[in-house]
Amino acid sequence: MEAGLRGTDGPAAGLTDSVNAMRTGSDRLSGGGRPAVSVILIAFNRRDYIEGAFRSILAQTVDRHLFEIIVIKNFPSQLIDGWTGEPSVTVVQSPSAAIGESYSLGVTLSRGEIICFLDDDDEYETTRLARLFELFSTCSGPVYYHNQRTVIDENGKAISGRRAESLAGNQRDELIVLGPDILRGSILPSTFDVYFNESSMALSRQILLNRQRELHEGPELIDIFMVCTAMAENATFILDGRRLTKYRVHGNQVSGWGDARSGRKSVDESNSVINKHIDTEHHCMPLVRGTAVEKIFRKNLPRLVLTNQLYYSGKKDSERLLRNMISYIRMRSASDIPDVLALTFLSLAYSISHQFPRRFVGAVRR
């Protein structure tokens, strides 16, 4: 049995030797000549890293006939386009910049029972798909899977430091299996950061087919949507402490997380993240109704809206914005301050502190 396994008896009880599980899983999950896993790679205007992402899929240790690759992009790629016509590779040129439309198209084109996504700037470790076969084969019914990450830079080199560690997630090689009954009344373990990075996720295809209309409408943060959709479909959650995804940080990211080595990013980028969270949590609220996640969203949304209002109140006056934040923070306990507000505050203080007299900077630090 897997070291560190925790959770319900049902899904976890069947975990045996990894090689046997992978063989059994591939037999059960693939049938009728169909691949067992569909890997969907989506890119819009970002060319720098997509070929590395594509190569990381080709490098998987499982047999090639067990998985297919679906690439949706709006630009040519000599490497990827050269695979057009191969039985297990589908390449689609799509002019749409709508996130939901691209993901929905990928689901429509998919044939595998397991669907996983890969951002154009991320990569898989070579054993990731083998791990999916091993674990999905132990569960009946819909499954949501999430693994941890190694954070890399523009050149593919692993990054260390506090911010990188927070992006990498749980550092223990631990496996947690949670049944739907437990999930409805529980908060997902924060150490696994299950709402972050769709490249670290995999879902039963039926989950997304059942919620394809909501997916097509396009929440801003797809990774949060995936988790909420899995909860709505009563999926078993498998949270894997292994680092099977390489998450890249670079200057062209649109997620708003900035530079993981320094933790710095502009206030405008911070507010972009806030707006995405507001849109996504509104979009996902019906999916998590009656669960502990709904309570989190209902508590979090007013804070996010307030942060957004604070931002616009001082959009043209940085000093006013910073003073508004200081006033808000001083009137509340630390637990009542949204993380994204604190991050915006610190980013703003860093970026404009040189404009203020030393007396004001001292007040900010206190």
VENCOR-V989963 format. One record per residue. N is the residue number from 0. PSI is psi in whole degrees, 0 to 359 (none if undefined). OMEGA is omega as a letter, one per 30 degrees, with the letter a starting at -180 (NA if undefined). D_LAST is the distance of its C-alpha to the last C-alpha in Angstrom with 1 decimal. Layout:
n=N psi=PSI omega=OMEGA d_last=D_LAST
n=N psi=PSI omega=OMEGA d_last=D_LAST
This chain:
n=0 psi=148 omega=a d_last=50.5
n=1 psi=133 omega=l d_last=47.2
n=2 psi=135 omega=l d_last=44.8
n=3 psi=11 omega=a d_last=41.9
n=4 psi=134 omega=l d_last=43.5
n=5 psi=156 omega=l d_last=42.2
n=6 psi=203 omega=a d_last=43.2
n=7 psi=155 omega=a d_last=46.3
n=8 psi=322 omega=a d_last=49.7
n=9 psi=290 omega=a d_last=51.4
n=10 psi=329 omega=a d_last=49.9
n=11 psi=337 omega=a d_last=48.9
n=12 psi=332 omega=a d_last=52.2
n=13 psi=1 omega=a d_last=54.0
n=14 psi=118 omega=a d_last=51.8
n=15 psi=204 omega=l d_last=54.2
n=16 psi=135 omega=a d_last=54.7
n=17 psi=324 omega=a d_last=52.8
n=18 psi=314 omega=l d_last=55.9
n=19 psi=321 omega=l d_last=58.1
n=20 psi=321 omega=a d_last=55.4
n=21 psi=319 omega=a d_last=55.0
n=22 psi=315 omega=l d_last=58.8
n=23 psi=318 omega=a d_last=59.1
n=24 psi=317 omega=a d_last=56.3
n=25 psi=324 omega=l d_last=57.7
n=26 psi=318 omega=a d_last=61.1
n=27 psi=322 omega=a d_last=59.8
n=28 psi=335 omega=l d_last=57.3
n=29 psi=138 omega=a d_last=59.5
n=30 psi=155 omega=l d_last=62.9
n=31 psi=29 omega=a d_last=65.5
n=32 psi=4 omega=a d_last=64.5
n=33 psi=150 omega=l d_last=61.0
n=34 psi=156 omega=l d_last=57.9
n=35 psi=329 omega=a d_last=55.8
n=36 psi=137 omega=l d_last=52.4
n=37 psi=121 omega=l d_last=51.5
n=38 psi=120 omega=a d_last=48.6
n=39 psi=119 omega=a d_last=47.4
n=40 psi=120 omega=a d_last=45.8
n=41 psi=135 omega=l d_last=44.5
n=42 psi=141 omega=l d_last=43.5
n=43 psi=108 omega=l d_last=43.2
n=44 psi=352 omega=a d_last=43.1
n=45 psi=110 omega=a d_last=41.3
n=46 psi=344 omega=a d_last=43.9
n=47 psi=323 omega=a d_last=42.0
n=48 psi=359 omega=a d_last=41.8
n=49 psi=326 omega=a d_last=44.3
n=50 psi=327 omega=l d_last=47.2
n=51 psi=321 omega=l d_last=45.1
n=52 psi=315 omega=a d_last=44.3
n=53 psi=316 omega=l d_last=48.0
n=54 psi=325 omega=a d_last=49.1
n=55 psi=333 omega=l d_last=46.8
n=56 psi=316 omega=l d_last=48.7
n=57 psi=334 omega=a d_last=52.1
n=58 psi=4 omega=a d_last=51.1
n=59 psi=147 omega=a d_last=50.9
n=60 psi=346 omega=l d_last=53.0
n=61 psi=161 omega=a d_last=54.8
n=62 psi=142 omega=a d_last=58.1
n=63 psi=330 omega=a d_last=57.8
n=64 psi=350 omega=a d_last=59.9
n=65 psi=350 omega=l d_last=57.4
n=66 psi=156 omega=l d_last=54.8
n=67 psi=159 omega=l d_last=54.7
n=68 psi=129 omega=l d_last=52.3
n=69 psi=118 omega=a d_last=51.7
n=70 psi=126 omega=l d_last=50.0
n=71 psi=118 omega=a d_last=49.1
n=72 psi=173 omega=a d_last=48.1
n=73 psi=26 omega=a d_last=48.8
n=74 psi=159 omega=l d_last=49.7
n=75 psi=151 omega=l d_last=52.3
n=76 psi=118 omega=a d_last=51.8
n=77 psi=317 omega=a d_last=54.7
n=78 psi=306 omega=a d_last=53.8
n=79 psi=316 omega=a d_last=53.1
n=80 psi=335 omega=l d_last=55.9
n=81 psi=344 omega=l d_last=58.3
n=82 psi=357 omega=l d_last=58.0
n=83 psi=133 omega=a d_last=59.1
n=84 psi=344 omega=l d_last=62.2
n=85 psi=143 omega=a d_last=61.4
n=86 psi=329 omega=a d_last=62.0
n=87 psi=11 omega=a d_last=58.5
n=88 psi=127 omega=l d_last=56.5
n=89 psi=124 omega=a d_last=56.0
n=90 psi=123 omega=a d_last=54.5
n=91 psi=130 omega=l d_last=53.8
n=92 psi=116 omega=a d_last=53.0
n=93 psi=128 omega=l d_last=50.9
n=94 psi=354 omega=a d_last=49.7
n=95 psi=133 omega=l d_last=47.4
n=96 psi=357 omega=a d_last=43.6
n=97 psi=122 omega=a d_last=43.1
n=98 psi=309 omega=a d_last=41.4
n=99 psi=321 omega=a d_last=43.2
n=100 psi=318 omega=a d_last=46.6
n=101 psi=316 omega=l d_last=46.4
n=102 psi=319 omega=l d_last=45.4
n=103 psi=320 omega=l d_last=48.1
n=104 psi=318 omega=l d_last=50.6
n=105 psi=318 omega=l d_last=49.8
n=106 psi=318 omega=l d_last=50.4
n=107 psi=320 omega=a d_last=53.7
n=108 psi=343 omega=a d_last=54.9
n=109 psi=154 omega=l d_last=53.9
n=110 psi=346 omega=a d_last=56.6
n=111 psi=156 omega=l d_last=54.8
n=112 psi=337 omega=l d_last=53.9
n=113 psi=134 omega=l d_last=50.4
n=114 psi=131 omega=l d_last=48.3
n=115 psi=153 omega=a d_last=45.3
n=116 psi=155 omega=l d_last=43.4
n=117 psi=119 omega=l d_last=42.1
n=118 psi=151 omega=a d_last=39.8
n=119 psi=342 omega=a d_last=41.3
n=120 psi=2 omega=l d_last=38.6
n=121 psi=174 omega=l d_last=38.6
n=122 psi=158 omega=l d_last=41.3
n=123 psi=147 omega=l d_last=42.9
n=124 psi=155 omega=a d_last=43.6
n=125 psi=340 omega=a d_last=47.4
n=126 psi=10 omega=a d_last=47.7
n=127 psi=312 omega=a d_last=45.7
n=128 psi=326 omega=l d_last=48.8
n=129 psi=322 omega=l d_last=50.6
n=130 psi=322 omega=l d_last=47.8
n=131 psi=316 omega=l d_last=48.1
n=132 psi=315 omega=a d_last=51.9
n=133 psi=316 omega=a d_last=51.3
n=134 psi=319 omega=a d_last=48.9
n=135 psi=330 omega=a d_last=50.2
n=136 psi=345 omega=a d_last=53.7
n=137 psi=353 omega=a d_last=52.7
n=138 psi=143 omega=l d_last=51.7
n=139 psi=146 omega=a d_last=53.9
n=140 psi=179 omega=a d_last=52.5
n=141 psi=146 omega=a d_last=49.5
n=142 psi=140 omega=l d_last=46.8
n=143 psi=132 omega=a d_last=43.3
n=144 psi=144 omega=l d_last=42.2
n=145 psi=129 omega=l d_last=38.8
n=146 psi=172 omega=l d_last=38.3
n=147 psi=178 omega=a d_last=35.3
n=148 psi=156 omega=l d_last=34.7
n=149 psi=132 omega=a d_last=34.4
n=150 psi=129 omega=a d_last=32.0
n=151 psi=161 omega=l d_last=33.8
n=152 psi=190 omega=a d_last=33.3
n=153 psi=331 omega=a d_last=35.6
n=154 psi=6 omega=l d_last=38.2
n=155 psi=10 omega=a d_last=38.2
n=156 psi=136 omega=l d_last=36.4
n=157 psi=140 omega=a d_last=34.3
n=158 psi=141 omega=l d_last=30.5
n=159 psi=176 omega=a d_last=28.3
n=160 psi=164 omega=a d_last=24.6
n=161 psi=313 omega=a d_last=22.1
n=162 psi=318 omega=l d_last=22.4
n=163 psi=321 omega=l d_last=26.1
n=164 psi=323 omega=l d_last=26.4
n=165 psi=327 omega=l d_last=24.8
n=166 psi=331 omega=a d_last=27.4
n=167 psi=333 omega=l d_last=30.1
n=168 psi=201 omega=a d_last=29.7
n=169 psi=133 omega=a d_last=31.2
n=170 psi=0 omega=a d_last=32.4
n=171 psi=141 omega=l d_last=35.1
n=172 psi=78 omega=a d_last=38.7
n=173 psi=148 omega=l d_last=39.0
n=174 psi=127 omega=l d_last=41.0
n=175 psi=130 omega=l d_last=40.4
n=176 psi=124 omega=a d_last=43.0
n=177 psi=125 omega=l d_last=42.3
n=178 psi=162 omega=a d_last=45.0
n=179 psi=327 omega=l d_last=44.7
n=180 psi=320 omega=l d_last=45.1
n=181 psi=320 omega=a d_last=42.1
n=182 psi=326 omega=a d_last=40.0
n=183 psi=331 omega=a d_last=40.6
n=184 psi=7 omega=a d_last=38.8
n=185 psi=157 omega=l d_last=36.2
n=186 psi=133 omega=a d_last=33.0
n=187 psi=143 omega=a d_last=33.7
n=188 psi=123 omega=a d_last=32.2
n=189 psi=335 omega=a d_last=28.7
n=190 psi=340 omega=a d_last=29.3
n=191 psi=349 omega=l d_last=32.1
n=192 psi=54 omega=a d_last=30.1
n=193 psi=345 omega=a d_last=33.5
n=194 psi=359 omega=a d_last=32.4
n=195 psi=132 omega=l d_last=31.6
n=196 psi=96 omega=a d_last=34.0
n=197 psi=341 omega=l d_last=37.6
n=198 psi=345 omega=l d_last=38.9
n=199 psi=9 omega=a d_last=38.2
n=200 psi=160 omega=l d_last=40.1
n=201 psi=144 omega=a d_last=43.8
n=202 psi=153 omega=l d_last=45.6
n=203 psi=136 omega=a d_last=49.1
n=204 psi=325 omega=a d_last=50.7
n=205 psi=330 omega=l d_last=51.9
n=206 psi=312 omega=a d_last=48.3
n=207 psi=327 omega=l d_last=47.8
n=208 psi=321 omega=l d_last=51.3
n=209 psi=337 omega=a d_last=50.8
n=210 psi=28 omega=a d_last=47.6
n=211 psi=328 omega=l d_last=48.7
n=212 psi=315 omega=l d_last=48.6
n=213 psi=322 omega=l d_last=44.9
n=214 psi=317 omega=a d_last=44.3
n=215 psi=328 omega=l d_last=46.2
n=216 psi=342 omega=l d_last=44.2
n=217 psi=73 omega=l d_last=41.3
n=218 psi=151 omega=a d_last=37.9
n=219 psi=321 omega=a d_last=35.3
n=220 psi=95 omega=a d_last=34.0
n=221 psi=325 omega=a d_last=37.2
n=222 psi=319 omega=l d_last=35.7
n=223 psi=320 omega=l d_last=34.3
n=224 psi=319 omega=a d_last=37.7
n=225 psi=316 omega=a d_last=39.6
n=226 psi=313 omega=a d_last=37.9
n=227 psi=322 omega=l d_last=38.5
n=228 psi=317 omega=l d_last=42.1
n=229 psi=321 omega=l d_last=42.8
n=230 psi=318 omega=a d_last=41.6
n=231 psi=331 omega=a d_last=43.8
n=232 psi=13 omega=l d_last=46.7
n=233 psi=45 omega=a d_last=46.3
n=234 psi=153 omega=l d_last=45.8
n=235 psi=134 omega=a d_last=45.4
n=236 psi=126 omega=l d_last=42.1
n=237 psi=114 omega=a d_last=42.3
n=238 psi=115 omega=a d_last=38.9
n=239 psi=125 omega=a d_last=39.6
n=240 psi=355 omega=l d_last=37.3
n=241 psi=144 omega=l d_last=39.3
n=242 psi=96 omega=a d_last=37.9
n=243 psi=4 omega=l d_last=40.6
n=244 psi=143 omega=l d_last=38.8
n=245 psi=113 omega=a d_last=37.3
n=246 psi=119 omega=a d_last=34.4
n=247 psi=135 omega=l d_last=34.0
n=248 psi=135 omega=a d_last=30.9
n=249 psi=175 omega=a d_last=31.7
n=250 psi=345 omega=a d_last=31.1
n=251 psi=15 omega=l d_last=33.5
n=252 psi=145 omega=l d_last=32.1
n=253 psi=359 omega=a d_last=32.0
n=254 psi=342 omega=l d_last=30.0
n=255 psi=8 omega=a d_last=26.7
n=256 psi=347 omega=l d_last=25.2
n=257 psi=208 omega=a d_last=25.1
n=258 psi=113 omega=a d_last=25.1
n=259 psi=341 omega=a d_last=24.8
n=260 psi=335 omega=a d_last=24.5
n=261 psi=339 omega=a d_last=21.2
n=262 psi=8 omega=a d_last=19.8
n=263 psi=142 omega=l d_last=19.7
n=264 psi=159 omega=a d_last=21.5
n=265 psi=159 omega=l d_last=21.7
n=266 psi=322 omega=l d_last=20.5
n=267 psi=320 omega=l d_last=24.2
n=268 psi=321 omega=l d_last=24.9
n=269 psi=316 omega=a d_last=22.1
n=270 psi=330 omega=l d_last=23.7
n=271 psi=319 omega=l d_last=27.1
n=272 psi=318 omega=l d_last=26.2
n=273 psi=312 omega=a d_last=25.1
n=274 psi=321 omega=l d_last=28.5
n=275 psi=320 omega=l d_last=30.4
n=276 psi=318 omega=l d_last=28.9
n=277 psi=312 omega=l d_last=29.8
n=278 psi=314 omega=a d_last=33.3
n=279 psi=318 omega=a d_last=33.9
n=280 psi=324 omega=l d_last=32.7
n=281 psi=316 omega=a d_last=34.9
n=282 psi=323 omega=a d_last=37.7
n=283 psi=351 omega=a d_last=37.5
n=284 psi=315 omega=l d_last=37.1
n=285 psi=334 omega=a d_last=40.9
n=286 psi=333 omega=a d_last=41.2
n=287 psi=16 omega=a d_last=38.9
n=288 psi=133 omega=l d_last=40.1
n=289 psi=6 omega=l d_last=40.5
n=290 psi=171 omega=l d_last=38.3
n=291 psi=333 omega=l d_last=34.9
n=292 psi=324 omega=l d_last=33.7
n=293 psi=319 omega=l d_last=34.6
n=294 psi=320 omega=l d_last=32.2
n=295 psi=314 omega=l d_last=29.4
n=296 psi=316 omega=a d_last=30.3
n=297 psi=331 omega=l d_last=30.6
n=298 psi=326 omega=a d_last=27.2
n=299 psi=323 omega=a d_last=25.7
n=300 psi=313 omega=l d_last=27.5
n=301 psi=325 omega=l d_last=26.1
n=302 psi=317 omega=l d_last=22.5
n=303 psi=318 omega=l d_last=23.8
n=304 psi=319 omega=l d_last=25.6
n=305 psi=315 omega=l d_last=22.6
n=306 psi=318 omega=l d_last=20.5
n=307 psi=318 omega=l d_last=23.6
n=308 psi=320 omega=l d_last=23.9
n=309 psi=320 omega=l d_last=20.3
n=310 psi=309 omega=a d_last=21.3
n=311 psi=335 omega=l d_last=24.5
n=312 psi=337 omega=a d_last=23.1
n=313 psi=24 omega=a d_last=21.4
n=314 psi=324 omega=a d_last=23.7
n=315 psi=6 omega=a d_last=24.9
n=316 psi=91 omega=a d_last=21.7
n=317 psi=321 omega=a d_last=18.7
n=318 psi=319 omega=l d_last=16.5
n=319 psi=318 omega=l d_last=17.7
n=320 psi=315 omega=a d_last=17.2
n=321 psi=320 omega=l d_last=13.5
n=322 psi=321 omega=l d_last=13.1
n=323 psi=318 omega=l d_last=15.3
n=324 psi=318 omega=l d_last=13.3
n=325 psi=316 omega=l d_last=10.1
n=326 psi=316 omega=a d_last=12.6
n=327 psi=314 omega=a d_last=14.2
n=328 psi=320 omega=a d_last=11.4
n=329 psi=338 omega=a d_last=10.3
n=330 psi=0 omega=a d_last=14.0
n=331 psi=158 omega=l d_last=14.7
n=332 psi=162 omega=a d_last=14.6
n=333 psi=325 omega=a d_last=13.7
n=334 psi=342 omega=a d_last=17.5
n=335 psi=2 omega=a d_last=18.0
n=336 psi=119 omega=l d_last=16.0
n=337 psi=140 omega=l d_last=18.5
n=338 psi=319 omega=a d_last=17.9
n=339 psi=330 omega=l d_last=19.2
n=340 psi=316 omega=l d_last=16.7
n=341 psi=319 omega=l d_last=13.8
n=342 psi=317 omega=l d_last=15.8
n=343 psi=316 omega=a d_last=16.6
n=344 psi=312 omega=a d_last=13.1
n=345 psi=321 omega=l d_last=12.2
n=346 psi=316 omega=a d_last=15.6
n=347 psi=315 omega=a d_last=15.3
n=348 psi=320 omega=l d_last=12.1
n=349 psi=315 omega=a d_last=14.0
n=350 psi=334 omega=a d_last=17.2
n=351 psi=5 omega=a d_last=16.5
n=352 psi=330 omega=a d_last=13.7
n=353 psi=347 omega=a d_last=16.6
n=354 psi=346 omega=a d_last=17.9
n=355 psi=156 omega=l d_last=15.1
n=356 psi=157 omega=a d_last=14.9
n=357 psi=328 omega=l d_last=12.6
n=358 psi=319 omega=a d_last=11.0
n=359 psi=319 omega=a d_last=10.1
n=360 psi=321 omega=l d_last=8.8
n=361 psi=321 omega=l d_last=6.4
n=362 psi=321 omega=l d_last=5.2
n=363 psi=316 omega=a d_last=5.4
n=364 psi=326 omega=l d_last=3.8
n=365 psi=none omega=NA d_last=0.0
